[in-house]
Amino acid sequence: MKKGELIAEFAKRTEMSGAAANDAVNTLIAIVTERLKKGDTVGITGFGTFSVAKRAARKGRNPATGEAIKIAATKTPKFSAGATLKAAVNPSKKK
């Protein structure tokens, strides 16, 4: 599902206009992005948690030349699925 499809489905389920649904989805993305920039975590109960992970500086190799290079430390966004989402994706087999 792409962003446009998500917005269309959101509009359909909430009976919002496409423009209002677009604004709502974009606002949610903006809020999560702003909080992650500040180093906060964003938890949505039952869905999951967005956080920032730190990657240490390390050595690597240029695959074209084989030359050793230094890779700088970086931050990367991370998502951990919540229990409800995991259960929905992997329903337990009950007999």
PyMOL Python script that loads the backbone (N, CA, C, O; Angstrom):
from pymol import cmd

cmd.read_pdbstr("""\
ATOM      1  N   MET A   1       0.847  -1.179   0.000  1.00  0.00           N
ATOM      2  CA  MET A   1       0.000   0.000   0.000  1.00  0.00           C
ATOM      3  C   MET A   1       0.887   1.236   0.000  1.00  0.00           C
ATOM      4  O   MET A   1       1.811   1.352   0.805  1.00  0.00           O
ATOM      5  N   LYS A   2       0.603   2.133  -0.889  1.00  0.00           N
ATOM      6  CA  LYS A   2       1.339   3.385  -0.969  1.00  0.00           C
ATOM      7  C   LYS A   2       0.588   4.463  -0.212  1.00  0.00           C
ATOM      8  O   LYS A   2      -0.561   4.269   0.187  1.00  0.00           O
ATOM      9  N   LYS A   3       1.241   5.605  -0.016  1.00  0.00           N
ATOM     10  CA  LYS A   3       0.659   6.687   0.768  1.00  0.00           C
ATOM     11  C   LYS A   3      -0.693   7.130   0.209  1.00  0.00           C
ATOM     12  O   LYS A   3      -1.634   7.340   0.975  1.00  0.00           O
ATOM     13  N   GLY A   4      -0.804   7.272  -1.091  1.00  0.00           N
ATOM     14  CA  GLY A   4      -2.060   7.687  -1.706  1.00  0.00           C
ATOM     15  C   GLY A   4      -3.184   6.700  -1.429  1.00  0.00           C
ATOM     16  O   GLY A   4      -4.324   7.097  -1.191  1.00  0.00           O
ATOM     17  N   GLU A   5      -2.858   5.416  -1.461  1.00  0.00           N
ATOM     18  CA  GLU A   5      -3.850   4.380  -1.169  1.00  0.00           C
ATOM     19  C   GLU A   5      -4.254   4.425   0.303  1.00  0.00           C
ATOM     20  O   GLU A   5      -5.423   4.232   0.637  1.00  0.00           O
ATOM     21  N   LEU A   6      -3.293   4.678   1.171  1.00  0.00           N
ATOM     22  CA  LEU A   6      -3.584   4.811   2.605  1.00  0.00           C
ATOM     23  C   LEU A   6      -4.529   5.980   2.844  1.00  0.00           C
ATOM     24  O   LEU A   6      -5.493   5.857   3.599  1.00  0.00           O
ATOM     25  N   ILE A   7      -4.258   7.105   2.210  1.00  0.00           N
ATOM     26  CA  ILE A   7      -5.101   8.295   2.369  1.00  0.00           C
ATOM     27  C   ILE A   7      -6.520   8.011   1.853  1.00  0.00           C
ATOM     28  O   ILE A   7      -7.501   8.396   2.490  1.00  0.00           O
ATOM     29  N   ALA A   8      -6.626   7.347   0.718  1.00  0.00           N
ATOM     30  CA  ALA A   8      -7.946   7.017   0.164  1.00  0.00           C
ATOM     31  C   ALA A   8      -8.719   6.094   1.104  1.00  0.00           C
ATOM     32  O   ALA A   8      -9.914   6.294   1.318  1.00  0.00           O
ATOM     33  N   GLU A   9      -8.060   5.096   1.663  1.00  0.00           N
ATOM     34  CA  GLU A   9      -8.707   4.169   2.597  1.00  0.00           C
ATOM     35  C   GLU A   9      -9.106   4.879   3.884  1.00  0.00           C
ATOM     36  O   GLU A   9     -10.174   4.622   4.439  1.00  0.00           O
ATOM     37  N   PHE A  10      -8.238   5.775   4.354  1.00  0.00           N
ATOM     38  CA  PHE A  10      -8.529   6.562   5.557  1.00  0.00           C
ATOM     39  C   PHE A  10      -9.772   7.427   5.325  1.00  0.00           C
ATOM     40  O   PHE A  10     -10.657   7.497   6.178  1.00  0.00           O
ATOM     41  N   ALA A  11      -9.827   8.074   4.181  1.00  0.00           N
ATOM     42  CA  ALA A  11     -10.970   8.929   3.846  1.00  0.00           C
ATOM     43  C   ALA A  11     -12.260   8.104   3.785  1.00  0.00           C
ATOM     44  O   ALA A  11     -13.303   8.538   4.272  1.00  0.00           O
ATOM     45  N   LYS A  12     -12.182   6.932   3.193  1.00  0.00           N
ATOM     46  CA  LYS A  12     -13.355   6.068   3.059  1.00  0.00           C
ATOM     47  C   LYS A  12     -13.855   5.605   4.435  1.00  0.00           C
ATOM     48  O   LYS A  12     -15.052   5.666   4.713  1.00  0.00           O
ATOM     49  N   ARG A  13     -12.950   5.149   5.280  1.00  0.00           N
ATOM     50  CA  ARG A  13     -13.350   4.604   6.584  1.00  0.00           C
ATOM     51  C   ARG A  13     -13.838   5.676   7.554  1.00  0.00           C
ATOM     52  O   ARG A  13     -14.689   5.401   8.400  1.00  0.00           O
ATOM     53  N   THR A  14     -13.315   6.876   7.442  1.00  0.00           N
ATOM     54  CA  THR A  14     -13.712   7.949   8.365  1.00  0.00           C
ATOM     55  C   THR A  14     -14.763   8.872   7.761  1.00  0.00           C
ATOM     56  O   THR A  14     -15.248   9.787   8.426  1.00  0.00           O
ATOM     57  N   GLU A  15     -15.112   8.632   6.508  1.00  0.00           N
ATOM     58  CA  GLU A  15     -16.072   9.466   5.779  1.00  0.00           C
ATOM     59  C   GLU A  15     -15.615  10.922   5.724  1.00  0.00           C
ATOM     60  O   GLU A  15     -16.430  11.844   5.758  1.00  0.00           O
ATOM     61  N   MET A  16     -14.305  11.112   5.639  1.00  0.00           N
ATOM     62  CA  MET A  16     -13.713  12.447   5.474  1.00  0.00           C
ATOM     63  C   MET A  16     -13.513  12.697   3.991  1.00  0.00           C
ATOM     64  O   MET A  16     -13.530  11.771   3.181  1.00  0.00           O
ATOM     65  N   SER A  17     -13.326  13.945   3.653  1.00  0.00           N
ATOM     66  CA  SER A  17     -12.960  14.260   2.269  1.00  0.00           C
ATOM     67  C   SER A  17     -11.520  13.803   2.045  1.00  0.00           C
ATOM     68  O   SER A  17     -10.760  13.614   2.995  1.00  0.00           O
ATOM     69  N   GLY A  18     -11.166  13.632   0.798  1.00  0.00           N
ATOM     70  CA  GLY A  18      -9.804  13.225   0.473  1.00  0.00           C
ATOM     71  C   GLY A  18      -8.787  14.243   0.966  1.00  0.00           C
ATOM     72  O   GLY A  18      -7.715  13.871   1.442  1.00  0.00           O
ATOM     73  N   ALA A  19      -9.117  15.525   0.856  1.00  0.00           N
ATOM     74  CA  ALA A  19      -8.201  16.584   1.296  1.00  0.00           C
ATOM     75  C   ALA A  19      -8.014  16.549   2.808  1.00  0.00           C
ATOM     76  O   ALA A  19      -6.898  16.711   3.303  1.00  0.00           O
ATOM     77  N   ALA A  20      -9.110  16.336   3.545  1.00  0.00           N
ATOM     78  CA  ALA A  20      -9.019  16.274   5.011  1.00  0.00           C
ATOM     79  C   ALA A  20      -8.234  15.049   5.451  1.00  0.00           C
ATOM     80  O   ALA A  20      -7.445  15.119   6.393  1.00  0.00           O
ATOM     81  N   ALA A  21      -8.448  13.927   4.772  1.00  0.00           N
ATOM     82  CA  ALA A  21      -7.701  12.704   5.098  1.00  0.00           C
ATOM     83  C   ALA A  21      -6.217  12.895   4.795  1.00  0.00           C
ATOM     84  O   ALA A  21      -5.359  12.447   5.556  1.00  0.00           O
ATOM     85  N   ASN A  22      -5.925  13.555   3.693  1.00  0.00           N
ATOM     86  CA  ASN A  22      -4.536  13.847   3.329  1.00  0.00           C
ATOM     87  C   ASN A  22      -3.877  14.696   4.409  1.00  0.00           C
ATOM     88  O   ASN A  22      -2.754  14.417   4.831  1.00  0.00           O
ATOM     89  N   ASP A  23      -4.583  15.733   4.853  1.00  0.00           N
ATOM     90  CA  ASP A  23      -4.052  16.596   5.921  1.00  0.00           C
ATOM     91  C   ASP A  23      -3.830  15.811   7.207  1.00  0.00           C
ATOM     92  O   ASP A  23      -2.821  16.014   7.883  1.00  0.00           O
ATOM     93  N   ALA A  24      -4.756  14.915   7.559  1.00  0.00           N
ATOM     94  CA  ALA A  24      -4.638  14.129   8.785  1.00  0.00           C
ATOM     95  C   ALA A  24      -3.427  13.201   8.733  1.00  0.00           C
ATOM     96  O   ALA A  24      -2.661  13.120   9.693  1.00  0.00           O
ATOM     97  N   VAL A  25      -3.258  12.511   7.628  1.00  0.00           N
ATOM     98  CA  VAL A  25      -2.121  11.584   7.485  1.00  0.00           C
ATOM     99  C   VAL A  25      -0.804  12.362   7.491  1.00  0.00           C
ATOM    100  O   VAL A  25       0.151  11.959   8.155  1.00  0.00           O
ATOM    101  N   ASN A  26      -0.751  13.470   6.756  1.00  0.00           N
ATOM    102  CA  ASN A  26       0.465  14.278   6.716  1.00  0.00           C
ATOM    103  C   ASN A  26       0.790  14.869   8.087  1.00  0.00           C
ATOM    104  O   ASN A  26       1.961  14.984   8.448  1.00  0.00           O
ATOM    105  N   THR A  27      -0.230  15.242   8.846  1.00  0.00           N
ATOM    106  CA  THR A  27      -0.022  15.775  10.191  1.00  0.00           C
ATOM    107  C   THR A  27       0.547  14.701  11.109  1.00  0.00           C
ATOM    108  O   THR A  27       1.467  14.970  11.880  1.00  0.00           O
ATOM    109  N   LEU A  28       0.011  13.492  11.033  1.00  0.00           N
ATOM    110  CA  LEU A  28       0.530  12.381  11.838  1.00  0.00           C
ATOM    111  C   LEU A  28       2.001  12.122  11.513  1.00  0.00           C
ATOM    112  O   LEU A  28       2.819  11.962  12.419  1.00  0.00           O
ATOM    113  N   ILE A  29       2.332  12.082  10.246  1.00  0.00           N
ATOM    114  CA  ILE A  29       3.717  11.858   9.825  1.00  0.00           C
ATOM    115  C   ILE A  29       4.619  12.989  10.324  1.00  0.00           C
ATOM    116  O   ILE A  29       5.731  12.738  10.789  1.00  0.00           O
ATOM    117  N   ALA A  30       4.145  14.224  10.230  1.00  0.00           N
ATOM    118  CA  ALA A  30       4.928  15.377  10.679  1.00  0.00           C
ATOM    119  C   ALA A  30       5.181  15.318  12.190  1.00  0.00           C
ATOM    120  O   ALA A  30       6.289  15.604  12.644  1.00  0.00           O
ATOM    121  N   ILE A  31       4.161  14.950  12.963  1.00  0.00           N
ATOM    122  CA  ILE A  31       4.320  14.863  14.419  1.00  0.00           C
ATOM    123  C   ILE A  31       5.340  13.801  14.788  1.00  0.00           C
ATOM    124  O   ILE A  31       6.217  14.045  15.616  1.00  0.00           O
ATOM    125  N   VAL A  32       5.234  12.624  14.181  1.00  0.00           N
ATOM    126  CA  VAL A  32       6.183  11.543  14.473  1.00  0.00           C
ATOM    127  C   VAL A  32       7.593  11.976  14.085  1.00  0.00           C
ATOM    128  O   VAL A  32       8.539  11.746  14.838  1.00  0.00           O
ATOM    129  N   THR A  33       7.740  12.595  12.928  1.00  0.00           N
ATOM    130  CA  THR A  33       9.052  13.050  12.458  1.00  0.00           C
ATOM    131  C   THR A  33       9.657  14.082  13.405  1.00  0.00           C
ATOM    132  O   THR A  33      10.833  13.988  13.757  1.00  0.00           O
ATOM    133  N   GLU A  34       8.862  15.060  13.815  1.00  0.00           N
ATOM    134  CA  GLU A  34       9.354  16.106  14.722  1.00  0.00           C
ATOM    135  C   GLU A  34       9.805  15.508  16.054  1.00  0.00           C
ATOM    136  O   GLU A  34      10.851  15.886  16.579  1.00  0.00           O
ATOM    137  N   ARG A  35       9.032  14.590  16.595  1.00  0.00           N
ATOM    138  CA  ARG A  35       9.388  13.969  17.876  1.00  0.00           C
ATOM    139  C   ARG A  35      10.652  13.139  17.764  1.00  0.00           C
ATOM    140  O   ARG A  35      11.483  13.153  18.672  1.00  0.00           O
ATOM    141  N   LEU A  36      10.813  12.415  16.664  1.00  0.00           N
ATOM    142  CA  LEU A  36      12.024  11.619  16.473  1.00  0.00           C
ATOM    143  C   LEU A  36      13.244  12.517  16.308  1.00  0.00           C
ATOM    144  O   LEU A  36      14.326  12.183  16.791  1.00  0.00           O
ATOM    145  N   LYS A  37      13.083  13.654  15.630  1.00  0.00           N
ATOM    146  CA  LYS A  37      14.183  14.615  15.490  1.00  0.00           C
ATOM    147  C   LYS A  37      14.672  15.089  16.846  1.00  0.00           C
ATOM    148  O   LYS A  37      15.866  15.318  17.039  1.00  0.00           O
ATOM    149  N   LYS A  38      13.726  15.239  17.806  1.00  0.00           N
ATOM    150  CA  LYS A  38      14.073  15.678  19.159  1.00  0.00           C
ATOM    151  C   LYS A  38      14.665  14.549  19.996  1.00  0.00           C
ATOM    152  O   LYS A  38      15.152  14.782  21.103  1.00  0.00           O
ATOM    153  N   GLY A  39      14.624  13.328  19.469  1.00  0.00           N
ATOM    154  CA  GLY A  39      15.151  12.194  20.208  1.00  0.00           C
ATOM    155  C   GLY A  39      14.116  11.477  21.058  1.00  0.00           C
ATOM    156  O   GLY A  39      14.453  10.565  21.813  1.00  0.00           O
ATOM    157  N   ASP A  40      12.855  11.888  20.939  1.00  0.00           N
ATOM    158  CA  ASP A  40      11.779  11.247  21.695  1.00  0.00           C
ATOM    159  C   ASP A  40      11.372   9.934  21.033  1.00  0.00           C
ATOM    160  O   ASP A  40      11.776   9.634  19.910  1.00  0.00           O
ATOM    161  N   THR A  41      10.566   9.161  21.751  1.00  0.00           N
ATOM    162  CA  THR A  41       9.936   7.990  21.173  1.00  0.00           C
ATOM    163  C   THR A  41       8.448   8.280  21.052  1.00  0.00           C
ATOM    164  O   THR A  41       7.894   9.066  21.820  1.00  0.00           O
ATOM    165  N   VAL A  42       7.812   7.643  20.090  1.00  0.00           N
ATOM    166  CA  VAL A  42       6.374   7.804  19.882  1.00  0.00           C
ATOM    167  C   VAL A  42       5.760   6.415  19.944  1.00  0.00           C
ATOM    168  O   VAL A  42       6.012   5.571  19.083  1.00  0.00           O
ATOM    169  N   GLY A  43       4.948   6.189  20.974  1.00  0.00           N
ATOM    170  CA  GLY A  43       4.308   4.897  21.139  1.00  0.00           C
ATOM    171  C   GLY A  43       2.825   4.989  20.854  1.00  0.00           C
ATOM    172  O   GLY A  43       2.142   5.879  21.361  1.00  0.00           O
ATOM    173  N   ILE A  44       2.329   4.075  20.046  1.00  0.00           N
ATOM    174  CA  ILE A  44       0.910   3.979  19.751  1.00  0.00           C
ATOM    175  C   ILE A  44       0.467   2.622  20.289  1.00  0.00           C
ATOM    176  O   ILE A  44       0.776   1.582  19.708  1.00  0.00           O
ATOM    177  N   THR A  45      -0.252   2.645  21.392  1.00  0.00           N
ATOM    178  CA  THR A  45      -0.635   1.421  22.075  1.00  0.00           C
ATOM    179  C   THR A  45      -1.318   0.447  21.124  1.00  0.00           C
ATOM    180  O   THR A  45      -2.259   0.805  20.416  1.00  0.00           O
ATOM    181  N   GLY A  46      -0.834  -0.780  21.118  1.00  0.00           N
ATOM    182  CA  GLY A  46      -1.386  -1.816  20.266  1.00  0.00           C
ATOM    183  C   GLY A  46      -0.792  -1.841  18.871  1.00  0.00           C
ATOM    184  O   GLY A  46      -0.900  -2.850  18.175  1.00  0.00           O
ATOM    185  N   PHE A  47      -0.172  -0.759  18.450  1.00  0.00           N
ATOM    186  CA  PHE A  47       0.410  -0.694  17.108  1.00  0.00           C
ATOM    187  C   PHE A  47       1.917  -0.859  17.159  1.00  0.00           C
ATOM    188  O   PHE A  47       2.465  -1.769  16.538  1.00  0.00           O
ATOM    189  N   GLY A  48       2.601   0.026  17.904  1.00  0.00           N
ATOM    190  CA  GLY A  48       4.042  -0.078  18.003  1.00  0.00           C
ATOM    191  C   GLY A  48       4.685   1.206  18.481  1.00  0.00           C
ATOM    192  O   GLY A  48       4.010   2.171  18.840  1.00  0.00           O
ATOM    193  N   THR A  49       6.011   1.194  18.478  1.00  0.00           N
ATOM    194  CA  THR A  49       6.785   2.321  18.974  1.00  0.00           C
ATOM    195  C   THR A  49       7.817   2.746  17.933  1.00  0.00           C
ATOM    196  O   THR A  49       8.573   1.927  17.410  1.00  0.00           O
ATOM    197  N   PHE A  50       7.828   4.038  17.650  1.00  0.00           N
ATOM    198  CA  PHE A  50       8.844   4.627  16.786  1.00  0.00           C
ATOM    199  C   PHE A  50       9.918   5.211  17.703  1.00  0.00           C
ATOM    200  O   PHE A  50       9.598   5.875  18.690  1.00  0.00           O
ATOM    201  N   SER A  51      11.179   4.969  17.384  1.00  0.00           N
ATOM    202  CA  SER A  51      12.270   5.501  18.190  1.00  0.00           C
ATOM    203  C   SER A  51      13.466   5.788  17.287  1.00  0.00           C
ATOM    204  O   SER A  51      13.428   5.545  16.081  1.00  0.00           O
ATOM    205  N   VAL A  52      14.526   6.309  17.898  1.00  0.00           N
ATOM    206  CA  VAL A  52      15.757   6.599  17.169  1.00  0.00           C
ATOM    207  C   VAL A  52      16.858   5.691  17.709  1.00  0.00           C
ATOM    208  O   VAL A  52      17.088   5.630  18.917  1.00  0.00           O
ATOM    209  N   ALA A  53      17.529   4.993  16.813  1.00  0.00           N
ATOM    210  CA  ALA A  53      18.650   4.127  17.194  1.00  0.00           C
ATOM    211  C   ALA A  53      19.951   4.799  16.759  1.00  0.00           C
ATOM    212  O   ALA A  53      20.011   5.438  15.709  1.00  0.00           O
ATOM    213  N   LYS A  54      20.978   4.648  17.573  1.00  0.00           N
ATOM    214  CA  LYS A  54      22.276   5.228  17.234  1.00  0.00           C
ATOM    215  C   LYS A  54      23.179   4.140  16.667  1.00  0.00           C
ATOM    216  O   LYS A  54      23.271   3.040  17.213  1.00  0.00           O
ATOM    217  N   ARG A  55      23.833   4.464  15.577  1.00  0.00           N
ATOM    218  CA  ARG A  55      24.810   3.558  14.975  1.00  0.00           C
ATOM    219  C   ARG A  55      26.195   4.134  15.226  1.00  0.00           C
ATOM    220  O   ARG A  55      26.459   5.293  14.906  1.00  0.00           O
ATOM    221  N   ALA A  56      27.054   3.347  15.784  1.00  0.00           N
ATOM    222  CA  ALA A  56      28.408   3.788  16.092  1.00  0.00           C
ATOM    223  C   ALA A  56      29.224   3.938  14.802  1.00  0.00           C
ATOM    224  O   ALA A  56      28.909   3.330  13.779  1.00  0.00           O
ATOM    225  N   ALA A  57      30.255   4.742  14.872  1.00  0.00           N
ATOM    226  CA  ALA A  57      31.171   4.873  13.742  1.00  0.00           C
ATOM    227  C   ALA A  57      31.869   3.528  13.555  1.00  0.00           C
ATOM    228  O   ALA A  57      32.112   2.797  14.515  1.00  0.00           O
ATOM    229  N   ARG A  58      32.182   3.224  12.313  1.00  0.00           N
ATOM    230  CA  ARG A  58      32.821   1.938  12.043  1.00  0.00           C
ATOM    231  C   ARG A  58      33.664   2.020  10.780  1.00  0.00           C
ATOM    232  O   ARG A  58      33.615   3.004  10.042  1.00  0.00           O
ATOM    233  N   LYS A  59      34.427   0.982  10.549  1.00  0.00           N
ATOM    234  CA  LYS A  59      35.240   0.904   9.339  1.00  0.00           C
ATOM    235  C   LYS A  59      34.498   0.064   8.311  1.00  0.00           C
ATOM    236  O   LYS A  59      33.793  -0.884   8.658  1.00  0.00           O
ATOM    237  N   GLY A  60      34.664   0.416   7.058  1.00  0.00           N
ATOM    238  CA  GLY A  60      34.050  -0.330   5.973  1.00  0.00           C
ATOM    239  C   GLY A  60      34.992  -0.419   4.793  1.00  0.00           C
ATOM    240  O   GLY A  60      36.145   0.005   4.873  1.00  0.00           O
ATOM    241  N   ARG A  61      34.503  -0.965   3.709  1.00  0.00           N
ATOM    242  CA  ARG A  61      35.308  -1.084   2.493  1.00  0.00           C
ATOM    243  C   ARG A  61      34.516  -0.562   1.313  1.00  0.00           C
ATOM    244  O   ARG A  61      33.322  -0.828   1.177  1.00  0.00           O
ATOM    245  N   ASN A  62      35.203   0.189   0.459  1.00  0.00           N
ATOM    246  CA  ASN A  62      34.612   0.625  -0.796  1.00  0.00           C
ATOM    247  C   ASN A  62      34.554  -0.613  -1.694  1.00  0.00           C
ATOM    248  O   ASN A  62      35.601  -1.160  -2.038  1.00  0.00           O
ATOM    249  N   PRO A  63      33.354  -1.070  -2.084  1.00  0.00           N
ATOM    250  CA  PRO A  63      33.278  -2.302  -2.870  1.00  0.00           C
ATOM    251  C   PRO A  63      33.914  -2.190  -4.250  1.00  0.00           C
ATOM    252  O   PRO A  63      34.326  -3.199  -4.822  1.00  0.00           O
ATOM    253  N   ALA A  64      34.000  -0.998  -4.783  1.00  0.00           N
ATOM    254  CA  ALA A  64      34.584  -0.831  -6.115  1.00  0.00           C
ATOM    255  C   ALA A  64      36.104  -0.922  -6.081  1.00  0.00           C
ATOM    256  O   ALA A  64      36.712  -1.497  -6.984  1.00  0.00           O
ATOM    257  N   THR A  65      36.727  -0.354  -5.034  1.00  0.00           N
ATOM    258  CA  THR A  65      38.190  -0.304  -4.988  1.00  0.00           C
ATOM    259  C   THR A  65      38.793  -1.195  -3.914  1.00  0.00           C
ATOM    260  O   THR A  65      39.980  -1.514  -3.966  1.00  0.00           O
ATOM    261  N   GLY A  66      37.984  -1.597  -2.945  1.00  0.00           N
ATOM    262  CA  GLY A  66      38.502  -2.393  -1.838  1.00  0.00           C
ATOM    263  C   GLY A  66      39.192  -1.537  -0.790  1.00  0.00           C
ATOM    264  O   GLY A  66      39.701  -2.063   0.200  1.00  0.00           O
ATOM    265  N   GLU A  67      39.217  -0.237  -0.991  1.00  0.00           N
ATOM    266  CA  GLU A  67      39.871   0.689  -0.069  1.00  0.00           C
ATOM    267  C   GLU A  67      39.104   0.779   1.244  1.00  0.00           C
ATOM    268  O   GLU A  67      37.874   0.827   1.249  1.00  0.00           O
ATOM    269  N   ALA A  68      39.838   0.803   2.364  1.00  0.00           N
ATOM    270  CA  ALA A  68      39.214   0.953   3.678  1.00  0.00           C
ATOM    271  C   ALA A  68      38.702   2.380   3.820  1.00  0.00           C
ATOM    272  O   ALA A  68      39.379   3.336   3.443  1.00  0.00           O
ATOM    273  N   ILE A  69      37.488   2.511   4.372  1.00  0.00           N
ATOM    274  CA  ILE A  69      36.900   3.830   4.580  1.00  0.00           C
ATOM    275  C   ILE A  69      36.321   3.905   5.990  1.00  0.00           C
ATOM    276  O   ILE A  69      36.026   2.888   6.618  1.00  0.00           O
ATOM    277  N   LYS A  70      36.168   5.133   6.466  1.00  0.00           N
ATOM    278  CA  LYS A  70      35.541   5.350   7.760  1.00  0.00           C
ATOM    279  C   LYS A  70      34.081   5.697   7.521  1.00  0.00           C
ATOM    280  O   LYS A  70      33.761   6.549   6.692  1.00  0.00           O
ATOM    281  N   ILE A  71      33.198   5.030   8.255  1.00  0.00           N
ATOM    282  CA  ILE A  71      31.767   5.314   8.179  1.00  0.00           C
ATOM    283  C   ILE A  71      31.403   6.057   9.457  1.00  0.00           C
ATOM    284  O   ILE A  71      31.608   5.548  10.558  1.00  0.00           O
ATOM    285  N   ALA A  72      30.866   7.254   9.308  1.00  0.00           N
ATOM    286  CA  ALA A  72      30.554   8.107  10.455  1.00  0.00           C
ATOM    287  C   ALA A  72      29.382   7.548  11.265  1.00  0.00           C
ATOM    288  O   ALA A  72      28.551   6.798  10.753  1.00  0.00           O
ATOM    289  N   ALA A  73      29.341   7.929  12.531  1.00  0.00           N
ATOM    290  CA  ALA A  73      28.212   7.563  13.389  1.00  0.00           C
ATOM    291  C   ALA A  73      26.953   8.250  12.874  1.00  0.00           C
ATOM    292  O   ALA A  73      27.008   9.389  12.410  1.00  0.00           O
ATOM    293  N   THR A  74      25.832   7.565  12.953  1.00  0.00           N
ATOM    294  CA  THR A  74      24.575   8.129  12.477  1.00  0.00           C
ATOM    295  C   THR A  74      23.437   7.727  13.417  1.00  0.00           C
ATOM    296  O   THR A  74      23.587   6.877  14.294  1.00  0.00           O
ATOM    297  N   LYS A  75      22.310   8.369  13.195  1.00  0.00           N
ATOM    298  CA  LYS A  75      21.073   7.992  13.874  1.00  0.00           C
ATOM    299  C   LYS A  75      20.124   7.472  12.801  1.00  0.00           C
ATOM    300  O   LYS A  75      20.145   7.938  11.662  1.00  0.00           O
ATOM    301  N   THR A  76      19.303   6.515  13.170  1.00  0.00           N
ATOM    302  CA  THR A  76      18.360   5.957  12.215  1.00  0.00           C
ATOM    303  C   THR A  76      17.010   5.713  12.892  1.00  0.00           C
ATOM    304  O   THR A  76      16.975   5.328  14.061  1.00  0.00           O
ATOM    305  N   PRO A  77      15.906   5.929  12.186  1.00  0.00           N
ATOM    306  CA  PRO A  77      14.609   5.656  12.783  1.00  0.00           C
ATOM    307  C   PRO A  77      14.395   4.149  12.923  1.00  0.00           C
ATOM    308  O   PRO A  77      14.890   3.356  12.122  1.00  0.00           O
ATOM    309  N   LYS A  78      13.656   3.780  13.947  1.00  0.00           N
ATOM    310  CA  LYS A  78      13.416   2.373  14.243  1.00  0.00           C
ATOM    311  C   LYS A  78      11.944   2.203  14.609  1.00  0.00           C
ATOM    312  O   LYS A  78      11.355   3.086  15.233  1.00  0.00           O
ATOM    313  N   PHE A  79      11.351   1.084  14.229  1.00  0.00           N
ATOM    314  CA  PHE A  79       9.972   0.784  14.590  1.00  0.00           C
ATOM    315  C   PHE A  79       9.923  -0.596  15.227  1.00  0.00           C
ATOM    316  O   PHE A  79      10.447  -1.564  14.676  1.00  0.00           O
ATOM    317  N   SER A  80       9.293  -0.678  16.385  1.00  0.00           N
ATOM    318  CA  SER A  80       9.081  -1.959  17.054  1.00  0.00           C
ATOM    319  C   SER A  80       7.584  -2.208  17.110  1.00  0.00           C
ATOM    320  O   SER A  80       6.834  -1.415  17.681  1.00  0.00           O
ATOM    321  N   ALA A  81       7.159  -3.301  16.522  1.00  0.00           N
ATOM    322  CA  ALA A  81       5.730  -3.614  16.481  1.00  0.00           C
ATOM    323  C   ALA A  81       5.214  -3.957  17.872  1.00  0.00           C
ATOM    324  O   ALA A  81       5.910  -4.585  18.669  1.00  0.00           O
ATOM    325  N   GLY A  82       3.979  -3.534  18.152  1.00  0.00           N
ATOM    326  CA  GLY A  82       3.331  -3.834  19.421  1.00  0.00           C
ATOM    327  C   GLY A  82       2.715  -5.227  19.405  1.00  0.00           C
ATOM    328  O   GLY A  82       2.605  -5.853  18.351  1.00  0.00           O
ATOM    329  N   ALA A  83       2.316  -5.705  20.570  1.00  0.00           N
ATOM    330  CA  ALA A  83       1.782  -7.055  20.715  1.00  0.00           C
ATOM    331  C   ALA A  83       0.515  -7.266  19.882  1.00  0.00           C
ATOM    332  O   ALA A  83       0.350  -8.329  19.283  1.00  0.00           O
ATOM    333  N   THR A  84      -0.369  -6.289  19.832  1.00  0.00           N
ATOM    334  CA  THR A  84      -1.613  -6.432  19.075  1.00  0.00           C
ATOM    335  C   THR A  84      -1.330  -6.556  17.583  1.00  0.00           C
ATOM    336  O   THR A  84      -1.950  -7.371  16.899  1.00  0.00           O
ATOM    337  N   LEU A  85      -0.402  -5.755  17.077  1.00  0.00           N
ATOM    338  CA  LEU A  85      -0.032  -5.820  15.666  1.00  0.00           C
ATOM    339  C   LEU A  85       0.630  -7.156  15.353  1.00  0.00           C
ATOM    340  O   LEU A  85       0.331  -7.770  14.329  1.00  0.00           O
ATOM    341  N   LYS A  86       1.522  -7.608  16.220  1.00  0.00           N
ATOM    342  CA  LYS A  86       2.178  -8.903  16.016  1.00  0.00           C
ATOM    343  C   LYS A  86       1.160 -10.036  15.988  1.00  0.00           C
ATOM    344  O   LYS A  86       1.248 -10.939  15.155  1.00  0.00           O
ATOM    345  N   ALA A  87       0.187  -9.984  16.906  1.00  0.00           N
ATOM    346  CA  ALA A  87      -0.838 -11.027  16.962  1.00  0.00           C
ATOM    347  C   ALA A  87      -1.713 -11.017  15.715  1.00  0.00           C
ATOM    348  O   ALA A  87      -2.142 -12.074  15.252  1.00  0.00           O
ATOM    349  N   ALA A  88      -1.983  -9.831  15.166  1.00  0.00           N
ATOM    350  CA  ALA A  88      -2.796  -9.730  13.957  1.00  0.00           C
ATOM    351  C   ALA A  88      -2.070 -10.312  12.748  1.00  0.00           C
ATOM    352  O   ALA A  88      -2.690 -10.921  11.876  1.00  0.00           O
ATOM    353  N   VAL A  89      -0.761 -10.121  12.701  1.00  0.00           N
ATOM    354  CA  VAL A  89       0.033 -10.608  11.572  1.00  0.00           C
ATOM    355  C   VAL A  89       0.316 -12.104  11.707  1.00  0.00           C
ATOM    356  O   VAL A  89       0.365 -12.818  10.706  1.00  0.00           O
ATOM    357  N   ASN A  90       0.499 -12.571  12.921  1.00  0.00           N
ATOM    358  CA  ASN A  90       0.797 -13.975  13.198  1.00  0.00           C
ATOM    359  C   ASN A  90      -0.233 -14.559  14.152  1.00  0.00           C
ATOM    360  O   ASN A  90       0.058 -14.753  15.332  1.00  0.00           O
ATOM    361  N   PRO A  91      -1.449 -14.844  13.651  1.00  0.00           N
ATOM    362  CA  PRO A  91      -2.462 -15.396  14.554  1.00  0.00           C
ATOM    363  C   PRO A  91      -2.029 -16.766  15.069  1.00  0.00           C
ATOM    364  O   PRO A  91      -1.483 -17.584  14.328  1.00  0.00           O
ATOM    365  N   SER A  92      -2.284 -16.994  16.352  1.00  0.00           N
ATOM    366  CA  SER A  92      -1.884 -18.279  16.933  1.00  0.00           C
ATOM    367  C   SER A  92      -2.819 -19.362  16.423  1.00  0.00           C
ATOM    368  O   SER A  92      -3.999 -19.132  16.157  1.00  0.00           O
ATOM    369  N   LYS A  93      -2.254 -20.535  16.301  1.00  0.00           N
ATOM    370  CA  LYS A  93      -3.040 -21.677  15.816  1.00  0.00           C
ATOM    371  C   LYS A  93      -3.619 -22.400  17.036  1.00  0.00           C
ATOM    372  O   LYS A  93      -2.888 -23.021  17.808  1.00  0.00           O
ATOM    373  N   LYS A  94      -4.914 -22.310  17.191  1.00  0.00           N
ATOM    374  CA  LYS A  94      -5.587 -22.988  18.308  1.00  0.00           C
ATOM    375  C   LYS A  94      -6.337 -24.182  17.772  1.00  0.00           C
ATOM    376  O   LYS A  94      -7.042 -24.097  16.767  1.00  0.00           O
ATOM    377  N   LYS A  95      -6.176 -25.288  18.453  1.00  0.00           N
ATOM    378  CA  LYS A  95      -6.870 -26.513  18.036  1.00  0.00           C
ATOM    379  C   LYS A  95      -7.783 -26.984  19.110  1.00  0.00           C
ATOM    380  O   LYS A  95      -8.455 -28.003  18.946  1.00  0.00           O
TER     381      LYS A  95
END
""", "prot")
cmd.dss("prot")
cmd.show_as("cartoon", "prot")
cmd.util.cbc("prot")
cmd.orient("prot")
